[in-house]
């Protein structure tokens, strides 16, 4: 019996390895769009290094920034990169806010090296936040993230709590295992998912007003995640968008209006 049992165990181990790779690909489906270097004007390329020597690339702009306006570091969703943000007109939206900003490509995305993981994304965020302060000194520093980027934003805000002047979370989740459990069997999540991105456990550490926006019809990150995270934050301004889902949230003018009003407050607080 040892032969067949051993073969079954090997097959099971291989299946788990393949499944684990599939899970990682689902979590970090970096788009194939090539990121140009240098970036399109008026954006500037910003490059910094992580502890393993890999380089992380961001695009920054302060051309449209109003005097005294915040500097915002922006973290995109898991299926985007700097080029898809350009194609979607997101930099135009950011420019209309009148802010200085730095958009970050995660490790393994676009022209950034390395491999995506919770650890590498958070490290890239921390170093990027420090770069934001060096590039735009004297401005209030605000963190903004959408979807996966919201989870990264929470981890960064907790690590730089004394230096953050504002936090905007768009379509956030409470924690990744809970979200995954709504889409996949619990035993599979427990067995294969290693990333946590536990936003709700860090929420009590995030002092100062946080803007949370979620689409009521979101089927990818259900709206209950945004509601529960907002309730766990010490000072949350929660906006729920009726008739908005996940991928269409940033296409709603009301979202950008709420962000503009929040950022205006960050200039005076």
Secondary structure as UniProt FT lines:
FT   HELIX           2..27
FT   TURN            41..42
FT   STRAND          44..49
FT   TURN            51..52
FT   STRAND          55..61
FT   TURN            63..64
FT   TURN            67..68
FT   STRAND          71..75
FT   TURN            78..79
FT   HELIX           82..87
FT   TURN            88..89
FT   HELIX           90..96
FT   TURN            97..98
FT   STRAND          100..104
FT   TURN            107..108
FT   TURN            110..111
FT   HELIX           118..135
FT   TURN            136..138
FT   STRAND          141..146
FT   HELIX           148..159
FT   HELIX           161..163
FT   STRAND          166..170
FT   HELIX           176..181
FT   TURN            182..183
FT   HELIX           186..192
FT   HELIX           199..202
FT   HELIX           203..205
FT   STRAND          210..215
FT   TURN            216..217
FT   HELIX           223..232
FT   STRAND          236..241
FT   TURN            242..243
FT   TURN            247..248
FT   HELIX           249..251
FT   HELIX           253..268
//
